Structures are given as structure tokens and as C-alpha cells.
């Protein structure tokens, strides 16, 4: 990696800004090319995602390698919102680290898989690649409007299963404590999935893991950070960086949920969303690193 202090570091959600929520792949070739260009220029890049390590290894890593990732460059995968983490390079993927303490309770995943098989199999599938979280995902061919209607019923059933086991659940907009007033788990729906997870997991924990990996590798921390996501929960990585004294700007590639008030700048694209917006910002960051653009305040 470039030994000089980089001008920029990137913490990237995967679904939305990098992978298309429609195809669930890196659908725009410029994304992989620009990520490789930035990494080769010394920009630290970590994918901070709810996705599994299998998804990153199968969907994200191969296009980056094909785009010409340099042999001495390392990137990082923070999966399942901080439960699983690893580094990778052109030489391959490092041994995974897994925090067993944030795994879902024994037997809960089996119960949710049965629930999917019995009631929801036409709409969603059970994600067998998760190591700590329990997740279900919309079938690609199912229309978004149909999925949104079914998801609410599934989420309620998933919460009821946790309650039967005596656990408290955070399920926005409600909070459902256990008999002791405690909440151990969270149900977090997205536009294509539902993640059921420990309340200790989140994009803030992912940000912390990413910086720990970078520092362990002896990398110089950047002058500024960009965090990118497509949901309200993704702001947590920018929150963490700001609270720890870093210069950070968050990019929201799906601002339809509303842009919250934050003590740091938030950028959106004027016309594009999802991976098309992500591609536009990546192109500008390449220009910034190469010295042909001064900032990313007016990406269009």
C-alpha cells in the first residue's frame, strides 16, 4: 500500500451503493474498476455490511481482482454488522474472525428456517451463509411491492418466536423488553431482506472493526473518511467516526427515507440512487485522488 497518508478512506455498505439491490451483483463495471483504482492509489477501503463473508467472497472480491488489484494492496470485509471480519488481497482471503458472543441463540435459526419453509418460501429464502445473524432475503423475481407486504408479517412472526424464547426485541418503531426489562436482539428490515441480530451489532461496530484492522496492518489513517449507505442504520458508521474525532462525510444513496440532522455533512446525488449513485461518487473520488477534482460536494 502507498506509504504516504491517504487523503481519503472509505467505509462502504454493499447492498445499494456497490451491489445492485435488483440483481444482487456488482452490475456496473465502473464500480469495480474505480474501487481497484482507489485501493491501488493507497485509499483504505472496508466493506461494512450486513452481508455474509460468503457474499463478499463470491460477489465482491472477484470483480475487484479482475479489475487489477495490485499485489501489495489489502482491503477489508466487515460482515454481519461486525460479527465477522477479515482482510483480503490479490493473494486471497485471510482467515476469518468471528465473535461467537453475538450469535443468535441456539435453535432460533432452525425455527426461522422452518417458518420460511411453511409460510414464506414463495417470497423469501433463508440465508444459510450467515454465521451469527439470522437472515431471510427476497427472491429476485418477487416484485418489491409484494415483498414489502409479506415482510411485515414475517417480521412479526420472527419477533414472536424470540418472545416465546423469553428474549426482548427491538423492532422499530416498537421496543419489546423481556420480563426483566432487557432487550437482547433486533429485527432490522431492509428493502430486500430482514436481519435478526444481537443489539450489539451495527454499522458503528463495523467501523470500529475496520479501523482496528487497518491499524493492525500498520496502515496510515486517512485525513478524511467517506461512509456510504442506503438506509438510516448506515449513518451509524459516520456517527462512530465523528464521535472519535475523525473528519467524515456520509453519502446516502437512497435518501427517500429522509436525511436526518447530523453534525457532519451528508451528501446525496441529485438524480441517481443505489449503485448508480455509488458509481458517480466513486468516479469523483478517483478524480480527487488523481488531483483532477478538489472535492465531492457537487457530484452530478
N, C-alpha and C positions, 0 to 999 in steps of 0.2 A: 504494500500500500504506500502511497505517496507520504513521505515523512513529514512534510510541512503541515501546519494546522489547516484543516479544510475550512472553507468559508461556509459550508452548509452540511447538515446532517439530516437524514430522512427517516421518519418512523411512519410506515405505510400500512394501513389496513389493506386487506387483499380484495375481498368481495366489494365491488363498486369501483374504487379508483384504479385497481390493477386488473382484476379479472372481471369480465362482463357478468352481471347478475342474470343475464339471459342465457348465455352459452356456458357459463361457469369455467371459462378458459381465458387465457390472455388472447383476446380476439383482435387486438390492434398491434401489428408488428412493431410499430414505433415505440411501444411501451417497453418491450424487452430490450430493444436497441438502445434507447435512451437510458434505461437503468444500467446497462452494461457500460455505457459511456461515462455515466456519473461515477459508478463504482471504480472504473479504471482510472478516473481522474482523482481518486482519493476521497470521495464523498462516502462517509459511513452510511450504510443502508440496513435497516432492520424491518422485516415484515412482522407487524404486530397485529395478530389476527385471532379470531375465534376458530379458525380452521385447524384441522389436524396437521401433524407433521407429514402424513402421507399425502395430503393435498398439496402442500408446498413442494414436496419432493417430486410429485408426479406432474403437477400443473405449472408451477412457477419456476423451479430450478432448470428444467431442460431448455426452455426458450432463452434463459439468460446465458447458459453455456453456449448455445448455438449462436448467440449474438456476439460472442467473442470476449467473454470474461477473462481478464488477464490471470495468469497463473498465480501471481502473488497477492491477489485480491480476495478478501473474505467478506461475506455477508452473513446476516443472522436471521434466523427464524424464531419468533416467539409465538408459540401456538397455544390454542385453547386458553387465550387471555392470560397467559403467564404460567400455565401449568406445565408446559413442555417447552424446552428451548435447546437450540443447537446453532453451531456455526457451519458454514459451508463455503466451498471454493470450487475451482475447476477440478481439483483433485478428488472431490467427493464431499459427502456429508459427514460431519463429526458424529460421535456417539451422542445419543440423546440424553438430556437430563429431564427427570420427571419428579414433580413434587407430589408424592403419594398422599400427603396430608390434605390436599384439596380435591381428592377424588370423590365422586358421588358414593353414597352408602351402598354396601354390598346388596345385590339383588334388585336395586332400583332400575338399573339399565335393562335387566331381563323383563321386568314388569312393563316398562315402556315399550320394549320391542313387541311384547305380546299385545299391548294396546294398539300399536300401529297395525299389526297383522290382523287384528279382529275388527277394527273400526276405521282405520285411516289409510290403508295400503294403496288405495287408488289415488290418493293425493300426495302422500309423503313417503319417504323411505327412512329407515333407521340407519344412522351413520355408524358403521362398525369400526371406523378408523379412530374414533376418539378414545383417549386413554384416561382422562379424568372427568370430562364433561359427559353429559348425555344429550345427544342432538338428533333432531329429525329435520329433513330437508324436502322442500317441494320438488316433485318430479318436474323436469324441464318442460315437458309437454303440457303441464297443467296451467291454465290461464291464471294470471296474478289475482284477478278479482275472485275467482273460485277458491284459490288457496287462502286468501285473506279471510273468507267466511269460515272455512274449515279450521283454520289455525286457532281462532278464538276458542272453539270447542275443545280442540286438542290441548291447548294451554290450560284450560280449566281442569281437564281430566288429569293432566300431569301434576298440577298443584294438589288436587285431591289425593293423588297417590302418595305424595310427600306428607300430607296431613295425616293420612291413615297410618303412616310410619312414625308419627309423633314429631315431625320437624316443622319449624317455622319457615315461611316462604315470603320473599319479596317478589311480588308480581304486580308491576305498575298497572294502574295507579293505586293499587292496594298493597297493604302490608299485613301479613297473617302470621303473627307470632305463635310459638308453641306455648305449652302450659306455663312455662317459666318466663314468658315474655321475650324469648330469643328468636332470632331468625338466622338460620344457617345456610339457606340456599336461595337462589334467584332463578326466576324464569324470564328469559330475555328473548323476546321475539324479534326477528328481523323481517325484511321483505321477502326472504326466501327460506327461512328456517326458524326453528326455536332451539335455543341453547338452554339447558338446565344445568346449573353450575353452583359451586360454592360462592358465597358472597365475598370471599377473599380474592376471587379472580376479577380481573378487569383490565382495561387498557392502560391504567396507571401502573399496575403491577408489571405489565408487559414493557412499559417504558423503562421501569427500574431494571428489569432483567436485561434489556438491550444495552443500557449504559454499563452494567456490570460486565457483560461480555466484551464490549469494546475496550473497557479499561483493562480487563484481564489479558487481552491481546496486545496491550501496550499502545493502542491507538490514541492519537491526539484528538481530544474532544473538539468538535467544531465551534466556530464563532456563533453560529445561529442554527436553529432547528426548524424544519417544516414537518408538521404532522398532518396526515391526510386520512379522511374517513368519509363515510356516507350515512352516519347515524349519530344521534346525540351521545351515545356511550363512547364514541371515538374521541370526543373532546377531552376525556379523562387523561389521555396521554399528553396533551398540551397542558392541561392543568398541572400534572405532575412536574413537567419540565419547568413551567413558570414558577411553581412553588419552591423549586430547588434552585432558583436563581438563573435559569437559562433564558436566553433570548429566543422566543418561539413565536411562530405564526401558524395558525391552524387553517387548513384548506378543507372546506366542506363541499363535497361533490354531489350532495343531494340535499340542498337546503330547504326542501319543501316542508320539512318538519318545523322550520323556524330556526333562525340563528340566535342563540342565546347571548345575553350580555356577558362579555368576558373581559378580563383586564389585559388581554393581549389581542393583537389583530386577528381577524377572521376573514379569509378570502373565499370568494365563490366565483365561478365562471358566469359571465353574463347570459350565456345561452345554452351551454352544454352541461350535461350531468354524467354521473357514473364514470366509466372508463374513458369516455371521450373527453370529459373534463380533466381526468387524471393525465391523459396523454398530453393535453395542452400545457398543463403545469410542468410536467416532466421536460417538455421541449424548452420551456422558458428557463428551467433550472440548468439545462445543458448550456444554454446561451449565457447564463450568468457565470457559470464555472469557466466557460471559454472566453469570457470578457467581452461578449458582444451585446450583453444586456446588463443593466445596473441593478434591476430589482424585478419582482414579480407582482407588483401592485396593480398592473393593468393588463393582465393576461386576457387575450381575446381570441 
